[in-house]
C-alpha cells in the first residue's frame, strides 16, 4: 500500500504544480481563469534541482551565474533573429544595418513605434546604454569581456539610429552579438531604469513595479522556485503598430528541470506542451504512448534535428593534471567513440572530430583539415597509446589497476555534467576506468557554477558558437576566458595559446564567407589538435517532444521556420505561430 501511494505521489507532483495556475483563486482581485487551450506549459528550461528554479528572484540577463530559461528568451526581443535552418536574417527591433568599408564601425536603424512595457519609447539610447554598460563592467557581466574588447564607442545619432565604433575591424559584430539565434544574442535593457542601478547587483525583479520592463508580448505574473508565469500584454508594440498580431498563447508557464523520466511522463499525460530534449530511449517511449506527441522529424529517426551544440569532454586546462596536453591526449586515446554512440545514444548519433556542427556552410572547413587528422585524430581509440603516454610521464598502476603518480596518488576524473548529457556519461566513465583512470560522474544542482569557477575540472558540455563559419567556435578557446580558478568565466576551458589568439584576431577581420578563412582555420587547428584542450565526442541532436493536444503550428522538417528548443532565444517565433488545436 505504501509503495502504491508513493507511485501516486510521484505522478501527482507535476499536476499539483500546474493546477494552481490553471484555476486561480477566484476570490483574488483581478484574477482571471486562463483556459488550458490558451496556456502553454514548458518544462525543463531551468536548473537541475527537482522542482526548483535556483535564480527565480533574478531577471538580470547579465549575471555570470546560471540564468534559467524561464521566460527571458520570450520577453527580451532582439534587433534581429536568425534562422540557421534557412540561413535567414529576420529584422525585428531593427530594420537594417550597414558596416563601413573597413568594418571599423556599424550603423543600425531601429524600428519606429517600439515601446517598453511601461509605455516608454524604445530608442537608440537604450542600445547605446546596454553596450556601454557591458563594456564598462567587464568582466563582471555576461558578454562584457567581448564588448569591452570590441566596442570603442556607441552613440545615438538620432532616436532610431545607433553608430558603433570598434577598437579593431569586426565583420561579424551584428551577427555575433545583436542577432538572436540559439543561445546567442545580447538583450537590450531600458536605460531609464538600469542607469539608476548597479548592473552587477541589480536583480531587476519586482512584480509590483512591473519589473522586468521588456519589449516582448508578456509580463511577469509569478516567479517562484516551482514555476514562472508570464501573461499576455494586450498593449504589445508589435500589435499596436501592425508589425505582428498578438500571440494566441495567453499564459506561459515555465517549469524547471525534473528527472528525464518525469518529463516523459508529463508529456504522455498531456500535462506539458514542450519539453527539454529526451534521450533516444525516452523519446521513442513517449511517441509510442501518446500519438499527439511528435518531434521535429515527426515520428522518424533521429527523432529530432542536429543542433549546433556538438558534445565534447572538456577540462579546466589550467589545473593539473589536465594542464598537460599529453595527459589530455592519453585520456582521448582511452575513449571509444563507438561506445558513446552505441550505448549512450542507442546508435542514433555520430561521432565528431571538431567543435562545431557539420552544417553545410561549415563542411569546407572540415574537409580542409583532413590532413591534420592523419597525425592528430581525436576519435582514435588506442588504449596502448594511453599506457605509453602515462608510463612515459612517470605514472604506474596501483593494485586496483588505476594510474597513480610517484606518491601513490590516483588521477581522479570527476566528470561534471547535467541531465541533457547524462546518457553518454556512463559509457565515457566505463572507457576511462578500463584504461586505468579513476573516473566517475555527477549531476550536481550547481553544475554551471562549478564549471564557471573551475572547481569542476572535467566536464561534458557542448559548444554554443558557430553556424556559418568557424570563427565563433575558435574564439571559445581564447585567452580572454583563461581566468584563475575561483573566478567565474564562460566558456570554461581556461586554455590559451598566443599563436591561436593571433589567428583568431585575423579571422575576426575576415568576413564569414571570405575564402581566406579556410587557410586561417587550418593554421588554427594545427595548433589546437596538438594541444587538444577539449576532446570532441559526438554530434548533438535535439529530440524535443512537442505536444499537439492543445497547440498546433510547431516547427518541423516540413516547415523549419525555427528550431523547437524551448530555451533558445528564438522561442518567441514559435509562440507567434502557434494556434489552439481546439
JOWO-V213943 format. One record per residue. N is the residue number from 1. RES is the residue in three letters. SS is DSSP state (alpha for helix, beta for strand, coil for the rest). PHI is phi in whole degrees, -180 to 180 (NA if undefined). Layout:
n=N res=RES ss=SS phi=PHI
n=N res=RES ss=SS phi=PHI
This chain:
n=1 res=UNK ss=coil phi=NA
n=2 res=UNK ss=alpha phi=-62
n=3 res=UNK ss=alpha phi=-62
n=4 res=UNK ss=alpha phi=-63
n=5 res=UNK ss=alpha phi=-66
n=6 res=UNK ss=alpha phi=-66
n=7 res=UNK ss=alpha phi=-65
n=8 res=UNK ss=alpha phi=-60
n=9 res=UNK ss=alpha phi=-62
n=10 res=UNK ss=alpha phi=-59
n=11 res=UNK ss=alpha phi=-81
n=12 res=UNK ss=alpha phi=-84
n=13 res=UNK ss=alpha phi=-55
n=14 res=UNK ss=alpha phi=-61
n=15 res=UNK ss=alpha phi=-64
n=16 res=UNK ss=alpha phi=-64
n=17 res=UNK ss=alpha phi=-73
n=18 res=UNK ss=alpha phi=-76
n=19 res=UNK ss=alpha phi=-54
n=20 res=UNK ss=alpha phi=-61
n=21 res=UNK ss=alpha phi=-90
n=22 res=UNK ss=alpha phi=-89
n=23 res=UNK ss=coil phi=-125
n=24 res=UNK ss=coil phi=-73
n=25 res=UNK ss=coil phi=-56
n=26 res=UNK ss=coil phi=-66
n=27 res=UNK ss=coil phi=-82
n=28 res=UNK ss=coil phi=-72
n=29 res=UNK ss=coil phi=-69
n=30 res=UNK ss=coil phi=63
n=31 res=UNK ss=coil phi=-86
n=32 res=UNK ss=coil phi=-129
n=33 res=UNK ss=coil phi=-88
n=34 res=UNK ss=coil phi=-97
n=35 res=UNK ss=coil phi=-60
n=36 res=UNK ss=alpha phi=-60
n=37 res=UNK ss=alpha phi=-81
n=38 res=UNK ss=alpha phi=-120
n=39 res=UNK ss=beta phi=-116
n=40 res=UNK ss=beta phi=-110
n=41 res=UNK ss=beta phi=-113
n=42 res=UNK ss=beta phi=-116
n=43 res=UNK ss=beta phi=-126
n=44 res=UNK ss=coil phi=103
n=45 res=UNK ss=coil phi=-98
n=46 res=UNK ss=coil phi=-118
n=47 res=UNK ss=coil phi=-73
n=48 res=UNK ss=coil phi=-88
n=49 res=UNK ss=coil phi=-70
n=50 res=UNK ss=coil phi=-57
n=51 res=UNK ss=coil phi=61
n=52 res=UNK ss=coil phi=-150
n=53 res=UNK ss=coil phi=-86
n=54 res=UNK ss=coil phi=-93
n=55 res=UNK ss=coil phi=-131
n=56 res=UNK ss=coil phi=-71
n=57 res=UNK ss=coil phi=-101
n=58 res=UNK ss=coil phi=-134
n=59 res=UNK ss=coil phi=-121
n=60 res=UNK ss=coil phi=-83
n=61 res=UNK ss=coil phi=-76
n=62 res=UNK ss=coil phi=-111
n=63 res=UNK ss=beta phi=-62
n=64 res=UNK ss=coil phi=-69
n=65 res=UNK ss=coil phi=-63
n=66 res=UNK ss=coil phi=-58
n=67 res=UNK ss=coil phi=-105
n=68 res=UNK ss=coil phi=-66
n=69 res=UNK ss=coil phi=-86
n=70 res=UNK ss=coil phi=-117
n=71 res=UNK ss=coil phi=133
n=72 res=UNK ss=alpha phi=-57
n=73 res=UNK ss=alpha phi=-68
n=74 res=UNK ss=alpha phi=-105
n=75 res=UNK ss=alpha phi=-100
n=76 res=UNK ss=coil phi=-91
n=77 res=UNK ss=coil phi=-82
n=78 res=UNK ss=coil phi=-96
n=79 res=UNK ss=coil phi=-71
n=80 res=UNK ss=beta phi=-138
n=81 res=UNK ss=beta phi=-100
n=82 res=UNK ss=beta phi=-136
n=83 res=UNK ss=beta phi=-102
n=84 res=UNK ss=coil phi=-70
n=85 res=UNK ss=coil phi=-71
n=86 res=UNK ss=coil phi=-115
n=87 res=UNK ss=coil phi=50
n=88 res=UNK ss=beta phi=-126
n=89 res=UNK ss=beta phi=-90
n=90 res=UNK ss=beta phi=-121
n=91 res=UNK ss=beta phi=-62
n=92 res=UNK ss=coil phi=-133
n=93 res=UNK ss=coil phi=-76
n=94 res=UNK ss=beta phi=-117
n=95 res=UNK ss=beta phi=-113
n=96 res=UNK ss=beta phi=-165
n=97 res=UNK ss=beta phi=-152
n=98 res=UNK ss=beta phi=-151
n=99 res=UNK ss=beta phi=-87
n=100 res=UNK ss=coil phi=-80
n=101 res=UNK ss=coil phi=-65
n=102 res=UNK ss=coil phi=-107
n=103 res=UNK ss=coil phi=59
n=104 res=UNK ss=coil phi=-99
n=105 res=UNK ss=beta phi=-148
n=106 res=UNK ss=beta phi=-135
n=107 res=UNK ss=beta phi=-113
n=108 res=UNK ss=beta phi=-120
n=109 res=UNK ss=beta phi=-102
n=110 res=UNK ss=beta phi=-89
n=111 res=UNK ss=coil phi=-79
n=112 res=UNK ss=coil phi=-78
n=113 res=UNK ss=coil phi=93
n=114 res=UNK ss=coil phi=-76
n=115 res=UNK ss=beta phi=-132
n=116 res=UNK ss=coil phi=-73
n=117 res=UNK ss=coil phi=-68
n=118 res=UNK ss=coil phi=-96
n=119 res=UNK ss=coil phi=74
n=120 res=UNK ss=coil phi=-86
n=121 res=UNK ss=beta phi=-61
n=122 res=UNK ss=coil phi=-84
n=123 res=UNK ss=coil phi=-135
n=124 res=UNK ss=alpha phi=-60
n=125 res=UNK ss=alpha phi=-62
n=126 res=UNK ss=alpha phi=-69
n=127 res=UNK ss=alpha phi=-66
n=128 res=UNK ss=alpha phi=-61
n=129 res=UNK ss=alpha phi=-60
n=130 res=UNK ss=alpha phi=-60
n=131 res=UNK ss=alpha phi=-65
n=132 res=UNK ss=alpha phi=-67
n=133 res=UNK ss=alpha phi=-60
n=134 res=UNK ss=alpha phi=-65
n=135 res=UNK ss=alpha phi=-57
n=136 res=UNK ss=alpha phi=-82
n=137 res=UNK ss=coil phi=-120
n=138 res=UNK ss=coil phi=-72
n=139 res=UNK ss=coil phi=-101
n=140 res=UNK ss=coil phi=-78
n=141 res=UNK ss=beta phi=-122
n=142 res=UNK ss=coil phi=-58
n=143 res=UNK ss=coil phi=75
n=144 res=UNK ss=alpha phi=-66
n=145 res=UNK ss=alpha phi=-63
n=146 res=UNK ss=alpha phi=-65
n=147 res=UNK ss=alpha phi=-67
n=148 res=UNK ss=alpha phi=-62
n=149 res=UNK ss=alpha phi=-64
n=150 res=UNK ss=alpha phi=-101
n=151 res=UNK ss=beta phi=-90
n=152 res=UNK ss=beta phi=-81
n=153 res=UNK ss=beta phi=-159
n=154 res=UNK ss=beta phi=-137
n=155 res=UNK ss=beta phi=-133
n=156 res=UNK ss=beta phi=-93
n=157 res=UNK ss=beta phi=-66
n=158 res=UNK ss=beta phi=-154
n=159 res=UNK ss=coil phi=-60
n=160 res=UNK ss=coil phi=-120
n=161 res=UNK ss=beta phi=-130
n=162 res=UNK ss=beta phi=-115
n=163 res=UNK ss=beta phi=-122
n=164 res=UNK ss=beta phi=-111
n=165 res=UNK ss=beta phi=-106
n=166 res=UNK ss=beta phi=-97
n=167 res=UNK ss=coil phi=-72
n=168 res=UNK ss=coil phi=-153
n=169 res=UNK ss=coil phi=-55
n=170 res=UNK ss=coil phi=-142
n=171 res=UNK ss=coil phi=-87
n=172 res=UNK ss=coil phi=-123
n=173 res=UNK ss=alpha phi=-56
n=174 res=UNK ss=alpha phi=-61
n=175 res=UNK ss=alpha phi=-74
n=176 res=UNK ss=alpha phi=-76
n=177 res=UNK ss=alpha phi=-125
n=178 res=UNK ss=coil phi=-114
n=179 res=UNK ss=beta phi=-125
n=180 res=UNK ss=beta phi=-86
n=181 res=UNK ss=beta phi=-153
n=182 res=UNK ss=coil phi=50
n=183 res=UNK ss=coil phi=-96
n=184 res=UNK ss=beta phi=-97
n=185 res=UNK ss=coil phi=133
n=186 res=UNK ss=coil phi=-83
n=187 res=UNK ss=coil phi=-96
n=188 res=UNK ss=coil phi=-79
n=189 res=UNK ss=coil phi=-115
n=190 res=UNK ss=coil phi=-75
n=191 res=UNK ss=alpha phi=-59
n=192 res=UNK ss=alpha phi=-66
n=193 res=UNK ss=alpha phi=-106
n=194 res=UNK ss=alpha phi=-70
n=195 res=UNK ss=coil phi=-67
n=196 res=UNK ss=coil phi=-93
n=197 res=UNK ss=coil phi=-134
n=198 res=UNK ss=coil phi=-83
n=199 res=UNK ss=coil phi=-65
n=200 res=UNK ss=coil phi=-80
n=201 res=UNK ss=coil phi=-126
n=202 res=UNK ss=coil phi=-76
n=203 res=UNK ss=coil phi=-76
n=204 res=UNK ss=coil phi=58
n=205 res=UNK ss=coil phi=-130
n=206 res=UNK ss=beta phi=-166
n=207 res=UNK ss=alpha phi=-62
n=208 res=UNK ss=alpha phi=-63
n=209 res=UNK ss=alpha phi=-87
n=210 res=UNK ss=coil phi=82
n=211 res=UNK ss=beta phi=-88
n=212 res=UNK ss=coil phi=-79
n=213 res=UNK ss=coil phi=-83
n=214 res=UNK ss=coil phi=-138
n=215 res=UNK ss=coil phi=-99
n=216 res=UNK ss=coil phi=-70
n=217 res=UNK ss=coil phi=-83
n=218 res=UNK ss=beta phi=-129
n=219 res=UNK ss=beta phi=-122
n=220 res=UNK ss=beta phi=-71
n=221 res=UNK ss=beta phi=-105
n=222 res=UNK ss=beta phi=-158
n=223 res=UNK ss=beta phi=-141
n=224 res=UNK ss=coil phi=-134
n=225 res=UNK ss=coil phi=-65
n=226 res=UNK ss=coil phi=-90
n=227 res=UNK ss=beta phi=-167
n=228 res=UNK ss=beta phi=-124
n=229 res=UNK ss=beta phi=-123
n=230 res=UNK ss=beta phi=-123
n=231 res=UNK ss=beta phi=-113
n=232 res=UNK ss=beta phi=-64
n=233 res=UNK ss=coil phi=-101
n=234 res=UNK ss=coil phi=-72
n=235 res=UNK ss=coil phi=-100
n=236 res=UNK ss=coil phi=-57
n=237 res=UNK ss=alpha phi=-55
n=238 res=UNK ss=alpha phi=-65
n=239 res=UNK ss=alpha phi=-72
n=240 res=UNK ss=alpha phi=-69
n=241 res=UNK ss=alpha phi=-94
n=242 res=UNK ss=coil phi=85
n=243 res=UNK ss=coil phi=-68
n=244 res=UNK ss=coil phi=-157
n=245 res=UNK ss=coil phi=-69
n=246 res=UNK ss=coil phi=-62
n=247 res=UNK ss=coil phi=-63
n=248 res=UNK ss=coil phi=-86
n=249 res=UNK ss=coil phi=-76
n=250 res=UNK ss=coil phi=-90
n=251 res=UNK ss=beta phi=-139
n=252 res=UNK ss=beta phi=-114
n=253 res=UNK ss=beta phi=-120
n=254 res=UNK ss=beta phi=-106
n=255 res=UNK ss=beta phi=-108
n=256 res=UNK ss=coil phi=-73
n=257 res=UNK ss=coil phi=-73
n=258 res=UNK ss=coil phi=-107
n=259 res=UNK ss=coil phi=-61
n=260 res=UNK ss=alpha phi=-57
n=261 res=UNK ss=alpha phi=-64
n=262 res=UNK ss=alpha phi=-70
n=263 res=UNK ss=alpha phi=-57
n=264 res=UNK ss=alpha phi=-62
n=265 res=UNK ss=alpha phi=-67
n=266 res=UNK ss=alpha phi=-64
n=267 res=UNK ss=alpha phi=-70
n=268 res=UNK ss=alpha phi=-62
n=269 res=UNK ss=coil phi=-85
n=270 res=UNK ss=coil phi=61
n=271 res=UNK ss=coil phi=-88
n=272 res=UNK ss=coil phi=-136
n=273 res=UNK ss=coil phi=-104
n=274 res=UNK ss=beta phi=-150
n=275 res=UNK ss=beta phi=-132
n=276 res=UNK ss=coil phi=-56
n=277 res=UNK ss=coil phi=-62
n=278 res=UNK ss=coil phi=-110
n=279 res=UNK ss=coil phi=-67
n=280 res=UNK ss=alpha phi=-54
n=281 res=UNK ss=alpha phi=-65
n=282 res=UNK ss=alpha phi=-73
n=283 res=UNK ss=alpha phi=-66
n=284 res=UNK ss=alpha phi=-68
n=285 res=UNK ss=alpha phi=-64
n=286 res=UNK ss=alpha phi=-64
n=287 res=UNK ss=alpha phi=-62
n=288 res=UNK ss=alpha phi=-72
n=289 res=UNK ss=alpha phi=-83
n=290 res=UNK ss=coil phi=-133
n=291 res=UNK ss=coil phi=-67
n=292 res=UNK ss=coil phi=-82
n=293 res=UNK ss=beta phi=-100
n=294 res=UNK ss=beta phi=-139
n=295 res=UNK ss=beta phi=-131
n=296 res=UNK ss=coil phi=-57
n=297 res=UNK ss=coil phi=-98
n=298 res=UNK ss=beta phi=66
n=299 res=UNK ss=coil phi=-111
n=300 res=UNK ss=coil phi=-117
n=301 res=UNK ss=coil phi=-58
n=302 res=UNK ss=coil phi=-87
n=303 res=UNK ss=coil phi=61
n=304 res=UNK ss=coil phi=161
n=305 res=UNK ss=beta phi=-142
n=306 res=UNK ss=beta phi=-74
n=307 res=UNK ss=coil phi=-91
n=308 res=UNK ss=coil phi=-84
n=309 res=UNK ss=coil phi=-116
n=310 res=UNK ss=coil phi=-58
n=311 res=UNK ss=beta phi=-91
n=312 res=UNK ss=beta phi=-135
n=313 res=UNK ss=beta phi=-102
n=314 res=UNK ss=beta phi=-107
n=315 res=UNK ss=beta phi=-141
n=316 res=UNK ss=coil phi=-81
n=317 res=UNK ss=coil phi=-75
n=318 res=UNK ss=coil phi=-95
n=319 res=UNK ss=coil phi=-112
n=320 res=UNK ss=coil phi=-69
n=321 res=UNK ss=coil phi=-85
n=322 res=UNK ss=coil phi=-78
n=323 res=UNK ss=coil phi=-80
n=324 res=UNK ss=coil phi=-103
n=325 res=UNK ss=alpha phi=-60
n=326 res=UNK ss=alpha phi=-67
n=327 res=UNK ss=alpha phi=-67
n=328 res=UNK ss=alpha phi=-63
n=329 res=UNK ss=alpha phi=-70
n=330 res=UNK ss=alpha phi=-61
n=331 res=UNK ss=alpha phi=-68
n=332 res=UNK ss=alpha phi=-61
n=333 res=UNK ss=alpha phi=-65
n=334 res=UNK ss=coil phi=-82
n=335 res=UNK ss=coil phi=-100
n=336 res=UNK ss=coil phi=-97
n=337 res=UNK ss=alpha phi=-58
n=338 res=UNK ss=alpha phi=-64
n=339 res=UNK ss=alpha phi=-68
n=340 res=UNK ss=alpha phi=-62
n=341 res=UNK ss=alpha phi=-74
n=342 res=UNK ss=alpha phi=-69
n=343 res=UNK ss=alpha phi=-95
n=344 res=UNK ss=alpha phi=-81
n=345 res=UNK ss=coil phi=-119
n=346 res=UNK ss=coil phi=53
n=347 res=UNK ss=coil phi=81
n=348 res=UNK ss=coil phi=-100
n=349 res=UNK ss=coil phi=177
n=350 res=UNK ss=coil phi=-151
n=351 res=UNK ss=beta phi=-77
n=352 res=UNK ss=coil phi=-141
n=353 res=UNK ss=coil phi=-111
n=354 res=UNK ss=coil phi=-129
n=355 res=UNK ss=coil phi=-106
n=356 res=UNK ss=coil phi=-142
n=357 res=UNK ss=coil phi=-77
n=358 res=UNK ss=coil phi=-83
n=359 res=UNK ss=coil phi=-83
n=360 res=UNK ss=alpha phi=-49
n=361 res=UNK ss=alpha phi=-65
n=362 res=UNK ss=alpha phi=-97
n=363 res=UNK ss=alpha phi=-65
n=364 res=UNK ss=alpha phi=-65
n=365 res=UNK ss=alpha phi=-75
n=366 res=UNK ss=alpha phi=-66
n=367 res=UNK ss=alpha phi=-61
n=368 res=UNK ss=coil phi=-74
n=369 res=UNK ss=coil phi=-114
n=370 res=UNK ss=alpha phi=-61
n=371 res=UNK ss=alpha phi=-65
n=372 res=UNK ss=alpha phi=-69
n=373 res=UNK ss=alpha phi=-68
n=374 res=UNK ss=coil phi=-67
n=375 res=UNK ss=coil phi=-102
n=376 res=UNK ss=coil phi=-127
n=377 res=UNK ss=coil phi=-107
n=378 res=UNK ss=coil phi=-68
n=379 res=UNK ss=coil phi=-95
n=380 res=UNK ss=coil phi=-70
n=381 res=UNK ss=coil phi=-97
n=382 res=UNK ss=coil phi=-152
n=383 res=UNK ss=alpha phi=-58
n=384 res=UNK ss=alpha phi=-66
n=385 res=UNK ss=alpha phi=-65
n=386 res=UNK ss=alpha phi=-58
n=387 res=UNK ss=alpha phi=-61
n=388 res=UNK ss=alpha phi=-61
n=389 res=UNK ss=alpha phi=-65
n=390 res=UNK ss=alpha phi=-62
n=391 res=UNK ss=alpha phi=-68
n=392 res=UNK ss=alpha phi=-64
n=393 res=UNK ss=coil phi=-84
n=394 res=UNK ss=coil phi=95
n=395 res=UNK ss=coil phi=-89
n=396 res=UNK ss=beta phi=-131
n=397 res=UNK ss=beta phi=-104
n=398 res=UNK ss=coil phi=-84
n=399 res=UNK ss=coil phi=-65
n=400 res=UNK ss=coil phi=-93
n=401 res=UNK ss=coil phi=86
n=402 res=UNK ss=coil phi=-105
n=403 res=UNK ss=beta phi=-68
n=404 res=UNK ss=beta phi=-133
n=405 res=UNK ss=coil phi=-85
n=406 res=UNK ss=coil phi=-66
n=407 res=UNK ss=coil phi=-94
n=408 res=UNK ss=coil phi=89
n=409 res=UNK ss=coil phi=-84
n=410 res=UNK ss=beta phi=-74
n=411 res=UNK ss=coil phi=-83
n=412 res=UNK ss=beta phi=-95
n=413 res=UNK ss=beta phi=-117
n=414 res=UNK ss=beta phi=-97
n=415 res=UNK ss=beta phi=-85
n=416 res=UNK ss=beta phi=-102
n=417 res=UNK ss=coil phi=-154
n=418 res=UNK ss=coil phi=-138
n=419 res=UNK ss=alpha phi=-58
n=420 res=UNK ss=alpha phi=-59
n=421 res=UNK ss=alpha phi=-110
n=422 res=UNK ss=alpha phi=-66
n=423 res=UNK ss=alpha phi=-71
n=424 res=UNK ss=alpha phi=-94
n=425 res=UNK ss=alpha phi=-66
n=426 res=UNK ss=alpha phi=-60
n=427 res=UNK ss=alpha phi=-66
n=428 res=UNK ss=alpha phi=-65
n=429 res=UNK ss=alpha phi=-61
n=430 res=UNK ss=alpha phi=-63
n=431 res=UNK ss=alpha phi=-58
n=432 res=UNK ss=alpha phi=-66
n=433 res=UNK ss=alpha phi=-67
n=434 res=UNK ss=alpha phi=-63
n=435 res=UNK ss=coil phi=-88
n=436 res=UNK ss=coil phi=103
n=437 res=UNK ss=coil phi=-99
n=438 res=UNK ss=beta phi=-77
n=439 res=UNK ss=beta phi=-107
n=440 res=UNK ss=beta phi=-157
n=441 res=UNK ss=beta phi=-138
n=442 res=UNK ss=beta phi=-135
n=443 res=UNK ss=coil phi=-122
n=444 res=UNK ss=coil phi=-75
n=445 res=UNK ss=coil phi=-59
n=446 res=UNK ss=coil phi=-98
n=447 res=UNK ss=alpha phi=-58
n=448 res=UNK ss=alpha phi=-66
n=449 res=UNK ss=alpha phi=-62
n=450 res=UNK ss=alpha phi=-62
n=451 res=UNK ss=alpha phi=-71
n=452 res=UNK ss=alpha phi=-62
n=453 res=UNK ss=alpha phi=-81
n=454 res=UNK ss=coil phi=88
n=455 res=UNK ss=coil phi=-74
n=456 res=UNK ss=coil phi=-87
n=457 res=UNK ss=coil phi=-89
n=458 res=UNK ss=beta phi=-136
n=459 res=UNK ss=beta phi=-157
n=460 res=UNK ss=beta phi=-103
n=461 res=UNK ss=beta phi=-158
n=462 res=UNK ss=coil phi=-116
n=463 res=UNK ss=coil phi=-130
n=464 res=UNK ss=coil phi=-86
n=465 res=UNK ss=coil phi=-156
n=466 res=UNK ss=coil phi=-86
n=467 res=UNK ss=coil phi=-133
n=468 res=UNK ss=coil phi=-115
n=469 res=UNK ss=coil phi=-153
n=470 res=UNK ss=coil phi=-80
n=471 res=UNK ss=alpha phi=-55
n=472 res=UNK ss=alpha phi=-62
n=473 res=UNK ss=alpha phi=-70
n=474 res=UNK ss=alpha phi=-63
n=475 res=UNK ss=alpha phi=-66
n=476 res=UNK ss=coil phi=-61
n=477 res=UNK ss=coil phi=-109
n=478 res=UNK ss=coil phi=-85
n=479 res=UNK ss=alpha phi=-64
n=480 res=UNK ss=alpha phi=-62
n=481 res=UNK ss=alpha phi=-98
n=482 res=UNK ss=coil phi=-90
n=483 res=UNK ss=coil phi=-105
n=484 res=UNK ss=coil phi=-61
n=485 res=UNK ss=coil phi=-57
n=486 res=UNK ss=coil phi=104
n=487 res=UNK ss=coil phi=-106
n=488 res=UNK ss=coil phi=-68
n=489 res=UNK ss=coil phi=-154
n=490 res=UNK ss=coil phi=-155
n=491 res=UNK ss=coil phi=-68
n=492 res=UNK ss=coil phi=-102
n=493 res=UNK ss=coil phi=-72
n=494 res=UNK ss=coil phi=53
n=495 res=UNK ss=coil phi=-123
n=496 res=UNK ss=coil phi=-153
n=497 res=UNK ss=coil phi=-151
n=498 res=UNK ss=alpha phi=-61
n=499 res=UNK ss=alpha phi=-71
n=500 res=UNK ss=alpha phi=-70
n=501 res=UNK ss=alpha phi=-58
n=502 res=UNK ss=alpha phi=-65
n=503 res=UNK ss=alpha phi=-66
n=504 res=UNK ss=alpha phi=-62
n=505 res=UNK ss=alpha phi=-62
n=506 res=UNK ss=alpha phi=-68
n=507 res=UNK ss=alpha phi=-63
n=508 res=UNK ss=alpha phi=-63
n=509 res=UNK ss=coil phi=-91
n=510 res=UNK ss=coil phi=-112
n=511 res=UNK ss=coil phi=-62
n=512 res=UNK ss=coil phi=-61
n=513 res=UNK ss=coil phi=-108
n=514 res=UNK ss=coil phi=-80
n=515 res=UNK ss=coil phi=-59
n=516 res=UNK ss=alpha phi=-65
n=517 res=UNK ss=alpha phi=-61
n=518 res=UNK ss=alpha phi=-61
n=519 res=UNK ss=alpha phi=-67
n=520 res=UNK ss=alpha phi=-63
n=521 res=UNK ss=alpha phi=-65
n=522 res=UNK ss=alpha phi=-61
n=523 res=UNK ss=alpha phi=-61
n=524 res=UNK ss=alpha phi=-63
n=525 res=UNK ss=alpha phi=-69
n=526 res=UNK ss=alpha phi=-62
n=527 res=UNK ss=alpha phi=-85
n=528 res=UNK ss=alpha phi=-61
n=529 res=UNK ss=alpha phi=-65
n=530 res=UNK ss=alpha phi=-64
n=531 res=UNK ss=alpha phi=-83
n=532 res=UNK ss=coil phi=46
n=533 res=UNK ss=coil phi=-71
n=534 res=UNK ss=beta phi=-157
n=535 res=UNK ss=beta phi=-99
n=536 res=UNK ss=beta phi=-63
n=537 res=UNK ss=beta phi=-118
n=538 res=UNK ss=beta phi=-151
n=539 res=UNK ss=coil phi=-66
n=540 res=UNK ss=coil phi=-118
n=541 res=UNK ss=beta phi=-113
n=542 res=UNK ss=beta phi=-86
n=543 res=UNK ss=coil phi=-108
n=544 res=UNK ss=coil phi=-89
n=545 res=UNK ss=coil phi=-72
n=546 res=UNK ss=beta phi=-125
n=547 res=UNK ss=beta phi=-104
n=548 res=UNK ss=coil phi=-97
n=549 res=UNK ss=coil phi=-61
n=550 res=UNK ss=coil phi=-112
n=551 res=UNK ss=beta phi=-134
n=552 res=UNK ss=beta phi=-121
n=553 res=UNK ss=coil phi=107
n=554 res=UNK ss=coil phi=-65
n=555 res=UNK ss=coil phi=-67
n=556 res=UNK ss=beta phi=-155
n=557 res=UNK ss=coil phi=-60
n=558 res=UNK ss=coil phi=-81
n=559 res=UNK ss=beta phi=-140
n=560 res=UNK ss=coil phi=-84
n=561 res=UNK ss=coil phi=-73
n=562 res=UNK ss=coil phi=-165
n=563 res=UNK ss=coil phi=-92
n=564 res=UNK ss=coil phi=-96
n=565 res=UNK ss=coil phi=-69
n=566 res=UNK ss=coil phi=-72
n=567 res=UNK ss=coil phi=-100
n=568 res=UNK ss=coil phi=-76
n=569 res=UNK ss=coil phi=-79
n=570 res=UNK ss=coil phi=-109
n=571 res=UNK ss=alpha phi=-63
n=572 res=UNK ss=alpha phi=-60
n=573 res=UNK ss=alpha phi=-59
n=574 res=UNK ss=alpha phi=-73
n=575 res=UNK ss=alpha phi=-59
n=576 res=UNK ss=coil phi=-75
n=577 res=UNK ss=coil phi=-101
n=578 res=UNK ss=coil phi=-69
n=579 res=UNK ss=beta phi=-131
n=580 res=UNK ss=beta phi=-62
n=581 res=UNK ss=coil phi=-72
n=582 res=UNK ss=coil phi=-140
